[in-house]
Amino acid sequence: MEPVIQVRGLHKAFGTHEVLKGIDFAAGKGEVVCIIGSSGSGKSTLLRCINLLETPDGGAILYHGKDILTDATINMPQYHAKVGMVFQQFNLFGNMTVLENCMTGQMKVLGRSREESMENAMKYLRKVGMEAYVSAKPRQLSGGQKQRVAIARSLAMDPEVILFDEPTSALDPEMVGEVLSVMQKLAQEGLTMLVVTHEMGFARAVADKVVFMDQGVIAEEGAPEEVLGSPKHERLQSFLRSML
Amino acid sequence: MPTASTSFFGWVAFLLQKYGMLFLRGTGMTLLVALTGTAFGFIIGLLVAIVRATSPVPTLARKSFAAAVRCALLKAIQLLLAAYIQVFRGTPMIVQAVVIYYGAQYAGVYMDTTFAAIFIISINTGAYMAEIIRGGIFSVDKGQFEAAHAIGMTHWQTMTTVVLPQAIRNILPSVGNELIVNIKDSSVLNVISVSELFFQAKSAAGAYYRYFEVYFIIAVIYLILTLTVSRILRFIELKMDGPDNYVIHGSQSDSRAEIVVSRENAEEVEKRWNQ
């Protein structure tokens, strides 16, 4: 199977601090990859590089075999539309209602009509259970509700892959479940997902592959039952113990 | 004609009757130059702030000669704009007025005084507005820039649809300040004979040597202008904030349909809705 996203020898440093020291991995179509690791291990930076929110210093990021860093035939806005991102802090547009948040990208980037955008936005707001709140402003919503809207905003662009950067880390404990269940539903429907998470239960239940990052490299990867069930790496063992 | 024994109020009444039209025309001119000057200053400030907030490093990893040239050009323009702000914030408007008005005559350009007044207020205000708007742009949290870029919006689209609407709302109180300052400080333009309120008062006061009475009258007029403007701005702020309530939309068979949620009943409605 040809991978949708493939990362080869990715390097990234902030000043003299090397955050990514040569990352290689791939995610195939419909695959759910959970990236785990302690903070500072480079998980978020990896996702942000794939989305070009950070510019990598070296290596390649292949999208359907084309390097997004060098291949001039890739249209960047289109690439961003195809590779969505959900953030820890939701980052909803504060000046827009829930519905407008899910429409604006479709109209501005994909050039869809207002009617088509609205219809599509409503479809995904229904999917995340937020259709009743279309006229609310982000500041009027709870954290879990905001994150579900953020997921709908991403989905409304009809992406091929969504990158989730610790989507439940900023939520109150009782709101984690509603967001995870939406994500589980998306995984079952065959969306390709790269998820940076501290939710081991979610990783175990939903992931096709778990990647453990440690100090800028991938220390261990494999099926969740292997990586989480019988970890070989000593740092992974102590990391998993600390998560209990 | 009042006599030496005429009271303060007698003089005020007399002067209002005699020079009422003059004060009114002066008020009109003051409002004209302050409002248009602030409006143009706002536009100048907006453009300057957007250029100054543009990152000279291309966000894409792709490096090319054309990108490098664009980068250098942007940096040069940013330097010029920084100089503009420093110069116009660092010198008094009364000095700017004289230098520009008479300086232009040196170059053979004889400006209409009204045009000169609007021009001077605009570029002076533009320098302040640029900094105010830059602050407003930074007040919008960085995550929203990232979210907009992450769905493929360009820098310009991000600015116009996401960042500036929020930045402008956040800086509205400061913009109101600028307008109020301009209503008052346009009085310095009397040095280039702009026929605004202070200039008119000067000629009215000179006619009967009634300085206190005349300046008392225009003080009241300035106060009325600034109070009215502050009220209008506050109203616009509230309008921009929109309602505190929102409607939960349900189906027609649903008893919970169309519930208005306000801060007071939010939790209760949520509970009912989630049941």
HADDOCK unambig.tbl for C-alpha pairs under 7 A between the chains (distance, minus, plus):
assign (segid A and resid 51 and name CA) (segid B and resid 150 and name CA) 6.75 0.50 0.50
assign (segid A and resid 52 and name CA) (segid B and resid 60 and name CA) 6.99 0.50 0.50
assign (segid A and resid 53 and name CA) (segid B and resid 146 and name CA) 6.98 0.50 0.50
assign (segid A and resid 55 and name CA) (segid B and resid 60 and name CA) 6.81 0.50 0.50
assign (segid A and resid 55 and name CA) (segid B and resid 61 and name CA) 5.56 0.50 0.50
assign (segid A and resid 69 and name CA) (segid B and resid 61 and name CA) 5.67 0.50 0.50
assign (segid A and resid 69 and name CA) (segid B and resid 62 and name CA) 5.90 0.50 0.50
assign (segid A and resid 70 and name CA) (segid B and resid 62 and name CA) 5.98 0.50 0.50
assign (segid A and resid 77 and name CA) (segid B and resid 152 and name CA) 4.04 0.50 0.50
assign (segid A and resid 77 and name CA) (segid B and resid 153 and name CA) 6.48 0.50 0.50
assign (segid A and resid 78 and name CA) (segid B and resid 152 and name CA) 6.58 0.50 0.50
assign (segid A and resid 80 and name CA) (segid B and resid 150 and name CA) 5.65 0.50 0.50
assign (segid A and resid 80 and name CA) (segid B and resid 151 and name CA) 5.32 0.50 0.50
assign (segid A and resid 80 and name CA) (segid B and resid 152 and name CA) 4.68 0.50 0.50
assign (segid A and resid 81 and name CA) (segid B and resid 151 and name CA) 5.11 0.50 0.50
assign (segid A and resid 81 and name CA) (segid B and resid 152 and name CA) 5.54 0.50 0.50
assign (segid A and resid 84 and name CA) (segid B and resid 150 and name CA) 6.42 0.50 0.50
assign (segid A and resid 84 and name CA) (segid B and resid 151 and name CA) 6.27 0.50 0.50
assign (segid A and resid 85 and name CA) (segid B and resid 150 and name CA) 6.20 0.50 0.50
assign (segid A and resid 91 and name CA) (segid B and resid 143 and name CA) 5.18 0.50 0.50
assign (segid A and resid 91 and name CA) (segid B and resid 144 and name CA) 5.00 0.50 0.50
assign (segid A and resid 91 and name CA) (segid B and resid 147 and name CA) 6.04 0.50 0.50
assign (segid A and resid 92 and name CA) (segid B and resid 144 and name CA) 6.50 0.50 0.50
assign (segid A and resid 93 and name CA) (segid B and resid 144 and name CA) 6.09 0.50 0.50
assign (segid A and resid 93 and name CA) (segid B and resid 162 and name CA) 6.27 0.50 0.50
assign (segid A and resid 95 and name CA) (segid B and resid 162 and name CA) 6.86 0.50 0.50
assign (segid A and resid 95 and name CA) (segid B and resid 165 and name CA) 6.78 0.50 0.50
assign (segid A and resid 95 and name CA) (segid B and resid 166 and name CA) 6.02 0.50 0.50
assign (segid A and resid 105 and name CA) (segid B and resid 151 and name CA) 6.24 0.50 0.50
assign (segid A and resid 105 and name CA) (segid B and resid 153 and name CA) 6.95 0.50 0.50
assign (segid A and resid 108 and name CA) (segid B and resid 153 and name CA) 6.98 0.50 0.50
assign (segid A and resid 109 and name CA) (segid B and resid 152 and name CA) 6.11 0.50 0.50
assign (segid A and resid 109 and name CA) (segid B and resid 153 and name CA) 6.01 0.50 0.50
assign (segid A and resid 132 and name CA) (segid B and resid 248 and name CA) 5.06 0.50 0.50
assign (segid A and resid 132 and name CA) (segid B and resid 249 and name CA) 4.68 0.50 0.50
assign (segid A and resid 132 and name CA) (segid B and resid 250 and name CA) 6.18 0.50 0.50
assign (segid A and resid 133 and name CA) (segid B and resid 248 and name CA) 5.45 0.50 0.50
assign (segid A and resid 133 and name CA) (segid B and resid 249 and name CA) 6.80 0.50 0.50
assign (segid A and resid 135 and name CA) (segid B and resid 246 and name CA) 6.16 0.50 0.50
assign (segid A and resid 135 and name CA) (segid B and resid 247 and name CA) 6.45 0.50 0.50
assign (segid A and resid 136 and name CA) (segid B and resid 246 and name CA) 5.37 0.50 0.50
